[in-house]
Amino acid sequence: MQDLRDIIQYHRKLAGLSRIRLAETAGVGKTVIFDIEHGKQTVRLETLLKVLEALNLRLAVAGPIVDQVKESSDA
């Protein structure tokens, strides 16, 4: 979770957004951004995805089985 919180904070600052402005843009509560950036582990996935979308970021799932499924569907 620490890497994700660092990525979100970095992109928020790079975009010149305050936590409050990012929360408004993402349509989430103002404490959500603080919680994410401080590593709170109970943030809902739906909420996290809204924040990532507001920052033009995507969450990807990776692993050997995912790769196998992707390769078989590409063939």
C-alpha positions, 0 to 999 in steps of 0.5 A: 500500500505504501507504493500506491500512496506515494504514487497518488501523493506524487501525482496529486502534487505534480498536478498542483492539486490540494487534497481537498481539490482532488477529493472534489474532482474525484467526487469523494470525501475530503478525508479520503485523500488524507487516508490514502496518502497515510496508508489507511488500509480500509479505503474502499476499492470503488473510492480508490478507483475514483481517486486514481481516475481523477489523476488519470491513473489506472490500477492493473492486476498482474501475475503469471496466471493473468499473463497466461489468460491474456496470451490465450485470449490474444491468440 
